[in-house]
Amino acid sequence: MKKSYNFGYYMAEGFHSIFTHGLMSFTAVFMIVACLLIMGSFSLVAVNLEQELGKLERENEFLAFVDESFSREEAIALQNVIETIPNVSQVSFTTKEEAQQNYAEKYASDKNAALYTELPPEVFRDRFSVHMEDLSLMQQTIDAVEAVEGINGHQAAPEIAEGFLLVRNVATAVALILIAILLLISIFIIYNAIKLGTFTRREEISIMKMCGATNGFVRAPFVVEGMLLGLTGAVLAFFLQWGVYTLITGAIDTGHTIQLLTVVPFKDIWVRVLGAFAGIGLLVGTGGSVLAIRKFLQV
Protein backbone atom coordinates (compact mmCIF):
# COMPACT_ATOMS: atom_id res chain seq x y z
CA MET A 1 0.00 0.00 0.00
CA LYS A 2 2.84 2.31 0.79
CA LYS A 3 4.36 1.89 -2.65
CA SER A 4 0.97 2.48 -4.29
CA TYR A 5 0.47 5.66 -2.24
CA ASN A 6 3.92 6.93 -3.07
CA PHE A 7 3.44 6.27 -6.77
CA GLY A 8 0.14 8.11 -6.80
CA TYR A 9 1.70 10.98 -4.86
CA TYR A 10 4.60 11.21 -7.32
CA MET A 11 2.27 11.21 -10.34
CA ALA A 12 -0.05 13.79 -8.80
CA GLU A 13 2.80 16.08 -7.85
CA GLY A 14 4.40 15.67 -11.28
CA PHE A 15 1.17 16.62 -13.10
CA HIS A 16 0.53 19.47 -10.68
CA SER A 17 3.97 20.95 -11.27
CA ILE A 18 3.54 20.75 -15.06
CA PHE A 19 0.33 22.78 -14.99
CA THR A 20 1.63 25.15 -12.33
CA HIS A 21 4.47 26.21 -14.62
CA GLY A 22 2.48 26.04 -17.85
CA LEU A 23 4.63 28.35 -19.94
CA MET A 24 7.91 26.66 -19.06
CA SER A 25 6.34 23.24 -19.50
CA PHE A 26 4.97 24.22 -22.91
CA THR A 27 8.40 25.59 -23.89
CA ALA A 28 10.09 22.37 -22.78
CA VAL A 29 7.64 20.18 -24.73
CA PHE A 30 7.92 22.42 -27.79
CA MET A 31 11.71 22.24 -27.73
CA ILE A 32 11.66 18.47 -27.37
CA VAL A 33 9.25 18.17 -30.31
CA ALA A 34 11.38 20.48 -32.47
CA CYS A 35 14.60 18.69 -31.57
CA LEU A 36 13.14 15.23 -32.17
CA LEU A 37 11.67 16.31 -35.52
CA ILE A 38 15.02 17.62 -36.71
CA MET A 39 16.90 14.59 -35.44
CA GLY A 40 14.27 12.21 -36.82
CA SER A 41 14.22 13.83 -40.25
CA PHE A 42 17.98 13.59 -40.72
CA SER A 43 18.00 10.05 -39.34
CA LEU A 44 15.26 8.98 -41.76
CA VAL A 45 17.21 10.49 -44.65
CA ALA A 46 20.22 8.44 -43.54
CA VAL A 47 18.04 5.29 -43.30
CA ASN A 48 16.73 5.77 -46.83
CA LEU A 49 20.19 6.44 -48.21
CA GLU A 50 21.49 3.35 -46.42
CA GLN A 51 18.78 1.25 -48.06
CA GLU A 52 19.48 2.74 -51.47
CA LEU A 53 23.18 2.13 -51.03
CA GLY A 54 22.51 -1.49 -50.07
CA LYS A 55 20.33 -1.91 -53.16
CA LEU A 56 23.02 -0.33 -55.29
CA GLU A 57 25.57 -2.72 -53.81
CA ARG A 58 23.37 -5.69 -54.67
CA GLU A 59 22.46 -4.53 -58.17
CA ASN A 60 25.48 -2.55 -59.27
CA GLU A 61 28.01 -4.18 -61.54
CA PHE A 62 30.77 -3.25 -63.88
CA LEU A 63 31.83 -4.85 -67.13
CA ALA A 64 35.30 -6.28 -67.65
CA PHE A 65 36.17 -6.86 -71.31
CA VAL A 66 38.22 -9.83 -72.50
CA ASP A 67 41.26 -9.25 -74.68
CA GLU A 68 40.36 -9.98 -78.31
CA SER A 69 43.43 -12.19 -78.70
CA PHE A 70 41.93 -14.71 -76.23
CA SER A 71 39.90 -17.61 -77.54
CA ARG A 72 36.42 -18.34 -76.19
CA GLU A 73 37.73 -21.17 -74.01
CA GLU A 74 40.52 -18.99 -72.62
CA ALA A 75 38.04 -16.21 -71.94
CA ILE A 76 35.66 -18.50 -70.04
CA ALA A 77 38.58 -19.82 -67.95
CA LEU A 78 39.17 -16.30 -66.61
CA GLN A 79 35.94 -16.45 -64.61
CA ASN A 80 37.51 -18.68 -61.95
CA VAL A 81 40.36 -16.19 -61.54
CA ILE A 82 38.05 -13.18 -61.20
CA GLU A 83 35.84 -14.96 -58.64
CA THR A 84 38.82 -15.29 -56.29
CA ILE A 85 39.37 -11.51 -56.16
CA PRO A 86 38.36 -9.98 -52.79
CA ASN A 87 35.03 -8.08 -52.76
CA VAL A 88 33.76 -9.92 -55.87
CA SER A 89 30.44 -11.59 -55.04
CA GLN A 90 29.30 -12.85 -58.45
CA VAL A 91 30.69 -13.12 -61.96
CA SER A 92 28.79 -13.93 -65.15
CA PHE A 93 30.17 -14.36 -68.67
CA THR A 94 28.54 -12.84 -71.77
CA THR A 95 29.65 -13.68 -75.31
CA LYS A 96 29.93 -11.03 -77.99
CA GLU A 97 26.89 -12.52 -79.75
CA GLU A 98 24.79 -12.27 -76.58
CA ALA A 99 26.05 -8.72 -76.02
CA GLN A 100 24.97 -7.77 -79.57
CA GLN A 101 21.50 -9.24 -78.96
CA ASN A 102 21.11 -7.47 -75.61
CA TYR A 103 22.20 -4.21 -77.21
CA ALA A 104 19.65 -4.57 -80.00
CA GLU A 105 16.84 -5.37 -77.52
CA LYS A 106 17.76 -2.40 -75.36
CA TYR A 107 17.35 0.06 -78.22
CA ALA A 108 14.51 -1.74 -80.00
CA SER A 109 12.09 1.12 -79.30
CA ASP A 110 14.53 3.82 -80.44
CA LYS A 111 13.71 5.65 -83.67
CA ASN A 112 17.16 4.69 -84.96
CA ALA A 113 16.75 1.07 -83.86
CA ALA A 114 17.92 -0.23 -87.25
CA LEU A 115 21.37 1.27 -86.68
CA TYR A 116 21.79 -0.75 -83.48
CA THR A 117 20.26 -4.03 -84.65
CA GLU A 118 22.44 -4.14 -87.74
CA LEU A 119 25.71 -3.91 -85.81
CA PRO A 120 27.68 -7.16 -86.31
CA PRO A 121 28.79 -9.22 -83.30
CA GLU A 122 32.42 -8.48 -84.19
CA VAL A 123 31.88 -4.92 -82.97
CA PHE A 124 31.38 -6.26 -79.46
CA ARG A 125 33.70 -8.18 -77.18
CA ASP A 126 33.28 -11.04 -74.73
CA ARG A 127 32.83 -9.60 -71.27
CA PHE A 128 32.27 -10.39 -67.63
CA SER A 129 29.62 -8.77 -65.43
CA VAL A 130 31.22 -8.38 -61.99
CA HIS A 131 29.10 -7.81 -58.87
CA MET A 132 30.64 -6.52 -55.63
CA GLU A 133 29.96 -6.98 -51.93
CA ASP A 134 31.15 -3.55 -50.73
CA LEU A 135 30.46 -0.61 -53.02
CA SER A 136 33.01 1.57 -51.21
CA LEU A 137 35.77 -0.73 -52.58
CA MET A 138 34.62 -0.39 -56.16
CA GLN A 139 37.75 1.27 -57.53
CA GLN A 140 40.09 -1.21 -55.81
CA THR A 141 38.02 -4.08 -57.21
CA ILE A 142 38.14 -2.63 -60.72
CA ASP A 143 41.92 -2.27 -60.49
CA ALA A 144 42.28 -5.86 -59.27
CA VAL A 145 40.14 -7.21 -62.12
CA GLU A 146 42.03 -5.07 -64.65
CA ALA A 147 45.27 -6.64 -63.40
CA VAL A 148 44.09 -10.12 -64.46
CA GLU A 149 45.89 -11.25 -67.60
CA GLY A 150 43.37 -11.38 -70.41
CA ILE A 151 41.20 -8.49 -69.19
CA ASN A 152 41.54 -5.41 -71.36
CA GLY A 153 39.32 -2.49 -70.41
CA HIS A 154 36.18 -2.04 -68.34
CA GLN A 155 32.94 -0.09 -68.21
CA ALA A 156 31.93 1.29 -64.84
CA ALA A 157 30.57 4.38 -63.11
CA PRO A 158 32.43 4.63 -59.78
CA GLU A 159 31.43 8.28 -59.43
CA ILE A 160 27.79 7.22 -58.87
CA ALA A 161 28.80 4.88 -56.06
CA GLU A 162 31.08 7.53 -54.57
CA GLY A 163 28.25 10.05 -54.74
CA PHE A 164 25.88 7.80 -52.80
CA LEU A 165 28.59 7.06 -50.24
CA LEU A 166 29.39 10.74 -49.80
CA VAL A 167 25.74 11.77 -49.37
CA ARG A 168 25.12 8.86 -46.96
CA ASN A 169 28.18 9.69 -44.85
CA VAL A 170 27.37 13.41 -44.75
CA ALA A 171 23.75 12.75 -43.76
CA THR A 172 24.84 10.32 -41.04
CA ALA A 173 27.47 12.72 -39.69
CA VAL A 174 25.04 15.65 -39.67
CA ALA A 175 22.40 13.52 -37.94
CA LEU A 176 24.85 12.45 -35.21
CA ILE A 177 26.10 16.01 -34.65
CA LEU A 178 22.56 17.37 -34.51
CA ILE A 179 21.50 14.63 -32.10
CA ALA A 180 24.32 15.55 -29.74
CA ILE A 181 23.66 19.30 -29.93
CA LEU A 182 19.88 19.07 -29.73
CA LEU A 183 20.03 16.60 -26.84
CA LEU A 184 22.06 19.14 -24.86
CA ILE A 185 19.59 21.91 -25.74
CA SER A 186 16.61 19.76 -24.74
CA ILE A 187 18.22 18.77 -21.43
CA PHE A 188 18.97 22.45 -20.75
CA ILE A 189 15.33 23.42 -21.36
CA ILE A 190 14.04 20.61 -19.15
CA TYR A 191 16.61 21.55 -16.54
CA ASN A 192 15.33 25.12 -16.37
CA ALA A 193 11.67 24.05 -16.32
CA ILE A 194 12.27 21.67 -13.40
CA LYS A 195 14.59 24.14 -11.67
CA LEU A 196 11.83 26.74 -11.67
CA GLY A 197 9.54 24.30 -9.89
CA THR A 198 12.16 23.35 -7.32
CA PHE A 199 13.02 26.99 -6.68
CA THR A 200 9.43 27.93 -5.87
CA ARG A 201 9.19 24.91 -3.55
CA ARG A 202 12.66 25.19 -1.98
CA GLU A 203 11.27 25.92 1.50
CA GLU A 204 8.90 22.94 1.29
CA ILE A 205 11.81 20.74 0.19
CA SER A 206 13.92 21.99 3.11
CA ILE A 207 11.15 21.20 5.59
CA MET A 208 10.67 17.71 4.08
CA LYS A 209 14.39 17.05 4.35
CA MET A 210 14.52 18.22 7.99
CA CYS A 211 11.55 15.95 8.76
CA GLY A 212 13.52 12.96 7.51
CA ALA A 213 12.34 12.65 3.88
CA THR A 214 14.83 10.77 1.75
CA ASN A 215 16.42 12.28 -1.34
CA GLY A 216 14.58 9.71 -3.44
CA PHE A 217 11.19 10.72 -2.01
CA VAL A 218 11.85 14.42 -2.66
CA ARG A 219 13.38 13.83 -6.09
CA ALA A 220 10.75 11.43 -7.46
CA PRO A 221 7.94 13.96 -8.28
CA PHE A 222 10.36 16.14 -10.23
CA VAL A 223 11.73 13.12 -12.11
CA VAL A 224 8.15 12.11 -12.94
CA GLU A 225 7.49 15.64 -14.17
CA GLY A 226 10.53 15.49 -16.44
CA MET A 227 9.56 12.04 -17.72
CA LEU A 228 6.03 13.23 -18.48
CA LEU A 229 7.34 16.25 -20.35
CA GLY A 230 9.78 14.08 -22.30
CA LEU A 231 7.16 11.46 -23.21
CA THR A 232 4.61 14.12 -24.20
CA GLY A 233 7.14 15.72 -26.52
CA ALA A 234 8.13 12.31 -27.90
CA VAL A 235 4.54 11.29 -28.71
CA LEU A 236 3.73 14.63 -30.36
CA ALA A 237 6.98 14.52 -32.33
CA PHE A 238 6.26 10.94 -33.47
CA PHE A 239 2.86 11.81 -34.95
CA LEU A 240 4.21 14.98 -36.55
CA GLN A 241 7.13 13.01 -38.00
CA TRP A 242 4.70 10.43 -39.33
CA GLY A 243 2.63 13.13 -41.04
CA VAL A 244 5.62 14.95 -42.53
CA TYR A 245 7.21 11.72 -43.74
CA THR A 246 3.94 10.57 -45.33
CA LEU A 247 3.49 13.88 -47.14
CA ILE A 248 7.06 13.84 -48.49
CA THR A 249 6.96 10.18 -49.57
CA GLY A 250 3.56 10.74 -51.19
CA ALA A 251 4.94 13.66 -53.18
CA ILE A 252 7.91 11.55 -54.31
CA ASP A 253 5.74 8.57 -55.30
CA THR A 254 3.28 10.67 -57.30
CA GLY A 255 5.90 12.95 -58.87
CA HIS A 256 6.53 12.99 -62.60
CA THR A 257 10.29 13.13 -62.23
CA ILE A 258 12.63 10.16 -62.51
CA GLN A 259 12.49 8.08 -59.34
CA LEU A 260 16.05 8.02 -58.03
CA LEU A 261 15.17 6.72 -54.57
CA THR A 262 12.89 3.99 -53.30
CA VAL A 263 11.56 5.41 -50.05
CA VAL A 264 11.20 3.13 -47.03
CA PRO A 265 7.48 2.92 -46.04
CA PHE A 266 6.85 4.40 -42.61
CA LYS A 267 4.88 1.29 -41.58
CA ASP A 268 8.14 -0.65 -41.81
CA ILE A 269 10.03 1.61 -39.42
CA TRP A 270 7.40 3.19 -37.15
CA VAL A 271 8.23 0.90 -34.21
CA ARG A 272 11.91 1.90 -34.32
CA VAL A 273 11.03 5.59 -34.69
CA LEU A 274 8.58 5.49 -31.77
CA GLY A 275 11.05 3.57 -29.62
CA ALA A 276 13.87 6.00 -30.40
CA PHE A 277 11.68 9.07 -29.74
CA ALA A 278 10.35 7.65 -26.48
CA GLY A 279 13.82 6.65 -25.32
CA ILE A 280 15.30 10.05 -26.10
CA GLY A 281 12.32 11.81 -24.51
CA LEU A 282 12.71 9.82 -21.30
CA LEU A 283 16.47 10.35 -21.30
CA VAL A 284 16.15 14.10 -21.76
CA GLY A 285 13.34 14.46 -19.22
CA THR A 286 14.99 12.32 -16.56
CA GLY A 287 18.43 13.82 -17.09
CA GLY A 288 17.20 17.39 -16.91
CA SER A 289 15.18 16.65 -13.77
CA VAL A 290 18.04 14.94 -11.92
CA LEU A 291 20.40 17.81 -12.71
CA ALA A 292 17.89 20.46 -11.64
CA ILE A 293 16.90 18.91 -8.28
CA ARG A 294 20.41 17.96 -7.20
CA LYS A 295 21.30 21.39 -5.80
CA PHE A 296 18.15 21.67 -3.68
CA LEU A 297 18.72 18.31 -1.99
CA GLN A 298 21.85 19.63 -0.32
CA VAL A 299 20.16 20.74 2.90
C-alpha positions, 0 to 999 in steps of 0.5 A: 500500500505504501508503494501504491500511495507513493506512486500516486503521490509522485504522479499527482505532484508531477502533473501538478507541477507541469500545470503550475508552470504552464509556460515553461512546461509548454516551452520544454515540450515544444523544444523536445518536439522540435529537436526530435523532428530535426533529429528524426528527419535527418535520421530517416534520410540516412536510413533511406540512403542506407537502403538505397546504397545497399540496393546499389551494392546488390544490383550494381556491376561493372563490365570487364572486357576480355582481350580480343586475342583470347579464344572463347575457351581462354576467356571462359577460364578467366571467370575462376580467376576473377571470382577469387578476387576480394570483394567480388560476389558474383561473376557472369560471362557474356559472349559477344553474340549475346552482347549484340543481342542485348544491345539490340533489344535495349534500343529496339524502341529507339527511332534509330533502332535499325542502326543498333540491330544491324551492328555485327557481333564483331563490334562487341567483345566477350565480357564479364559482369562483376558484382561486388559486396562492398560498393566503397571498394569499387575502384580497388576491385576494378583495379584488381580485375584489370590486373588479371591477364586477359582483361583489357578495359572495363565499363563502370561508373564509380562516381555514382557509387562515390556520390551515394557514399558521400551523401550517406556519410554526410547525412549520417554525420550531420544527424549524429552532430545534430543529435548531440547538440539538440540533446544538450539543448533539450536537457537544458530546457528541461533543466530550467523548467524543473529548476523553476519548480524546485526553486518555488518549492525550496522551502517545502523541500527543506522542511521535508528534508529536515523531517527525515524525507529521503532524497529519493522521495523528494526527487521522485515527483520532479523526475516524474514531471521530467519524464512526463514532459519528455514522453509528451514531446516524444509522442507529439513529435512521433505523430508529426514526423509520421505526417511529414514523412507521409506527405514527403513520400507521397509527393515523391511517389506521385511525382513525374520526375525520374524516381532516383530513390525507393523510399522506405514505407513508414509502416516498416520503421514506425516501431523503431522511430517510436522507440527512439523518440520515447527513449530520447524523450525519457532520457532528456526528461529524466536527465534534466530533472536529476540535474535540476533537483540535485542542488536543492537536496543539499540541505 
